[in-house]
């Protein structure tokens, strides 16, 4: 096989795994549809509120920042309706996944059942990167960061009994998002499981290119942050490694495995990020071990990080 072709195939494999370890097939419809385009909403509003069972609630939201409708899954604490100001745990999914993935593929419902915490699992797009897209310098939708932090977060506090003490965790693309959002000052603790925490590290820009092509077929990957060389400052503005100094005072957890191509890349990025935090004198708990880029590993790491996350926001695991 020619070296160039081999390199392209490796990039595609790495990118698919950095999104999430699944078999990728073209989307052909089904129960979960991508955000539907809407005529430029004038305000953010709840389109539908659906109580699935005693704990699971699903919201459909029309977002100005996305110029579309999108969904959020909530896990309600026991006695949710009896008070306001619940501690909040945000769980961010990886690429190719959606707002249902945490409950569908991990035991997060059982883990949080006896903890007084409101769990928020928003959709972040199949290749959204938890960012306001650059779009050739023009900005505009999708603006995932604006939607999550300036539309959804205050809506949860106003209408769904969320308090101000909040933590965030995520896997793969969501791990990068967790640290990016924590650097904006909204969270008291953040955990990344297999996240690309150094976007400009070796191999990571190529993974973003291929991951966008796989996750959002037909989308120009440069729409997200531009070219990594020509728009380097845009990339740095979304790179947890370059934002590490903004994480002072945030309780941090970083984990990644090794043993497969994808997880090895996440491991190197995680170690570089942890090293940068150490240079800055910012404490971080790390767990670098054997394990693949999959939900079995991410469930295990959520269990390890969970006591720290709950302690930071004043909730106590059972």
C-alpha positions in Angstrom: 0.0 0.0 0.0 1.4 3.4 -0.9 2.4 5.5 2.2 0.0 8.4 1.3 -3.0 6.1 1.1 -1.9 4.3 4.3 -1.7 7.6 6.1 -5.2 8.6 5.0 -6.6 5.3 6.1 -4.9 5.6 9.5 -6.4 9.2 9.9 -9.9 7.9 9.2 -9.6 5.1 11.7 -8.2 7.4 14.3 -10.9 10.0 13.7 -13.7 7.5 13.8 -12.4 6.3 17.2 -11.9 9.7 18.6 -15.6 10.4 17.8 -16.7 7.1 19.4 -16.0 3.4 18.8 -18.9 2.4 16.6 -19.5 1.0 13.1 -20.2 4.0 10.9 -23.0 3.7 8.4 -24.8 6.4 6.4 -27.8 7.9 8.3 -31.1 6.6 6.8 -33.6 7.8 9.3 -35.0 6.2 12.4 -36.1 7.2 15.9 -33.3 9.7 16.5 -33.2 12.4 13.8 -30.5 15.1 13.5 -31.5 18.7 14.5 -34.2 19.9 12.2 -33.8 23.2 10.5 -36.2 25.9 11.6 -37.0 29.4 10.3 -34.6 31.5 12.4 -36.2 31.4 15.8 -36.5 34.8 17.6 -35.9 33.3 21.0 -34.9 30.0 22.7 -38.0 28.0 23.7 -39.2 24.6 24.8 -41.0 22.9 22.0 -41.8 19.7 23.9 -41.3 18.2 27.4 -41.7 14.5 27.5 -41.5 12.5 30.8 -40.2 9.1 29.8 -40.3 7.6 33.3 -39.9 8.6 36.9 -36.4 10.0 36.3 -35.9 10.4 32.6 -37.2 13.6 31.0 -36.5 14.6 27.4 -36.7 18.2 26.2 -37.0 19.4 22.6 -35.6 23.0 22.4 -35.7 25.5 19.5 -32.4 27.3 19.7 -31.4 30.6 18.3 -27.7 29.8 18.5 -28.2 26.6 16.4 -31.0 28.0 14.2 -32.6 24.5 14.7 -34.3 22.3 17.2 -32.3 20.0 19.4 -32.8 17.7 22.4 -31.7 17.3 25.9 -32.1 14.3 28.2 -32.4 14.9 32.0 -32.1 12.4 34.9 -34.1 13.9 37.7 -33.1 13.4 41.4 -35.6 11.9 43.8 -37.8 14.6 45.1 -37.0 16.8 42.2 -40.2 18.8 42.4 -39.9 19.4 46.1 -37.1 22.1 45.9 -34.9 24.2 43.6 -31.2 24.7 43.5 -30.2 21.1 42.8 -26.5 20.4 42.1 -26.0 19.7 38.4 -23.8 17.2 36.5 -23.5 17.7 32.8 -22.4 14.7 30.7 -21.2 15.4 27.2 -21.2 12.7 24.5 -18.6 12.0 21.9 -18.8 12.4 18.1 -21.3 10.2 16.2 -23.3 9.9 19.4 -26.2 12.0 20.8 -28.0 13.0 24.0 -29.2 9.4 24.6 -25.8 7.8 24.6 -24.9 8.1 28.2 -28.1 6.4 29.4 -28.2 3.9 26.5 -24.6 2.7 26.8 -23.5 3.2 30.5 -25.0 2.6 33.9 -25.3 6.3 34.7 -28.9 5.9 35.8 -28.0 3.4 38.5 -24.9 5.3 39.5 -26.8 8.6 40.1 -30.1 7.1 41.5 -29.4 7.8 45.1 -27.5 11.0 44.7 -29.2 14.3 44.9 -28.0 15.5 41.5 -29.7 16.7 38.3 -28.0 15.0 35.4 -28.0 17.0 32.1 -27.1 15.3 28.8 -27.5 17.7 25.9 -27.0 16.9 22.3 -23.7 18.3 21.0 -23.9 17.3 17.3 -22.3 14.4 15.5 -19.2 16.6 14.9 -20.1 19.7 16.8 -16.8 19.9 18.8 -18.7 21.9 21.5 -17.7 25.1 19.7 -19.2 28.1 17.9 -18.1 27.3 14.3 -15.8 29.6 12.5 -17.6 29.2 9.2 -14.9 31.0 7.1 -14.7 33.8 9.5 -18.4 34.7 9.2 -19.6 32.9 12.4 -23.2 31.9 12.7 -24.8 28.5 13.3 -24.1 26.0 14.6 -23.0 27.8 17.8 -22.9 24.9 20.2 -21.0 26.7 22.9 -23.4 29.6 22.9 -26.4 27.2 22.9 -25.1 25.2 25.9 -23.7 27.9 28.1 -25.9 31.0 27.2 -29.2 29.4 26.3 -29.5 25.9 27.9 -27.7 26.6 31.2 -29.9 29.6 32.2 -33.0 27.8 31.0 -32.2 24.9 33.3 -31.8 27.2 36.3 -35.0 29.1 35.5 -37.3 26.2 34.7 -35.8 22.9 35.7 -34.7 23.6 39.3 -31.0 23.6 38.6 -28.7 25.3 41.0 -25.5 27.2 40.4 -23.1 24.5 41.6 -22.3 22.5 38.5 -19.8 19.9 37.2 -19.1 18.6 33.7 -17.7 15.4 32.3 -17.5 13.9 28.9 -15.9 11.2 26.7 -13.9 11.6 23.5 -15.1 14.7 21.8 -17.1 15.4 25.0 -13.9 15.2 27.0 -12.5 18.1 25.0 -15.8 19.9 25.4 -15.8 19.4 29.2 -12.4 21.1 29.6 -13.3 23.8 27.1 -16.5 24.7 29.0 -14.8 24.5 32.4 -12.2 27.0 31.1 -15.1 29.5 30.5 -15.8 29.6 34.2 -19.1 27.9 34.5 -18.2 24.7 36.3 -16.6 23.8 39.7 -15.2 20.4 38.5 -14.5 18.8 35.1 -13.5 15.3 33.9 -12.3 14.2 30.6 -12.3 10.5 29.5 -10.2 9.9 26.3 -10.6 13.5 25.3 -8.4 15.2 22.6 -7.0 17.8 25.1 -4.3 19.1 22.9 -5.9 19.8 19.6 -2.6 20.9 18.0 -0.7 17.8 19.2 0.7 15.3 16.6 -2.0 13.6 14.6 -5.0 15.5 16.2 -5.8 18.0 13.5 -5.8 15.1 10.9 -8.2 13.3 13.2 -10.5 16.3 13.3 -10.5 16.5 9.5 -11.4 12.8 9.1 -13.8 12.8 12.0 -15.8 15.7 10.5 -16.0 13.9 7.2 -17.3 10.7 8.9 -19.6 12.3 11.4 -21.1 15.1 9.2 -20.7 13.7 5.7 -20.3 16.4 3.1 -19.3 19.1 5.7 -16.1 21.0 5.1 -14.0 20.3 8.2 -12.6 23.9 8.1 -16.0 25.3 9.0 -15.3 24.3 12.6 -12.0 26.2 13.4 -10.5 26.9 10.0 -7.1 25.6 8.9 -4.9 24.6 11.8 -2.0 26.7 10.4 -3.7 29.6 8.8 -6.3 30.0 11.6 -4.0 28.8 14.4 -5.3 31.3 16.9 -8.8 30.0 16.3 -7.6 26.5 17.1 -5.8 27.7 20.2 -8.9 29.5 21.4 -10.6 26.1 21.5 -7.6 24.0 22.7 -7.7 22.9 26.4 -3.9 22.8 26.4 -3.8 26.5 25.5 -6.6 27.3 28.0 -5.1 25.5 30.9 -4.3 28.6 32.9 -8.0 29.4 33.1 -8.7 26.2 35.0 -7.2 27.4 38.3 -9.6 26.6 41.1 -11.5 23.9 39.1 -11.2 20.3 40.3 -9.9 18.3 37.4 -9.8 14.6 36.4 -8.1 13.4 33.2 -8.1 9.7 32.1 -7.1 7.8 28.9 -6.2 4.3 28.1 -3.7 2.7 25.7 -3.5 -0.4 23.6 -5.3 0.7 20.5 -4.5 3.4 17.9 -7.2 5.8 18.9 -6.7 5.6 22.6 -3.0 6.0 22.3 -3.6 9.3 20.5 -6.0 10.4 23.3 -3.4 9.2 25.9 -0.7 11.4 24.4 -2.9 14.4 24.3 -4.1 13.8 27.9 -0.6 13.5 29.2 0.5 16.7 27.4 -2.5 18.5 28.9 -1.7 17.2 32.4 1.9 18.2 32.0 0.8 21.7 31.1 -1.3 21.9 34.2 1.6 20.7 36.3 3.8 23.5 34.8 1.1 26.0 35.9 0.8 24.6 39.4 -2.8 23.5 38.8 -3.7 20.2 40.6 -5.2 17.4 38.4 -6.0 13.8 39.2 -5.0 11.5 36.3 -5.6 7.9 35.5 -3.6 6.6 32.5 -4.1 2.8 32.1 -4.9 0.0 29.8 -8.2 0.3 28.1 -9.8 1.0 24.7 -11.8 3.9 23.2 -15.2 2.6 24.2 -18.1 3.0 26.6 -16.8 0.2 28.9 -13.8 2.3 29.7 -15.8 5.6 30.0 -18.2 4.0 32.4 -15.3 2.8 34.6 -13.8 6.3 34.5 -17.0 8.0 35.4 -17.2 5.8 38.5 -13.7 6.7 39.4 -14.3 10.5 38.9 -17.8 10.5 40.4 -17.0 11.1 44.1 -14.7 14.1 43.2 -17.3 15.5 40.9 -20.1 15.2 43.5 -17.9 16.6 46.3 -17.1 19.7 44.2 -20.8 20.6 43.9 -22.0 19.6 47.3 -23.8 16.3 46.3 -23.0 13.1 48.1 -22.9 9.7 46.3 -24.9 7.0 48.1 
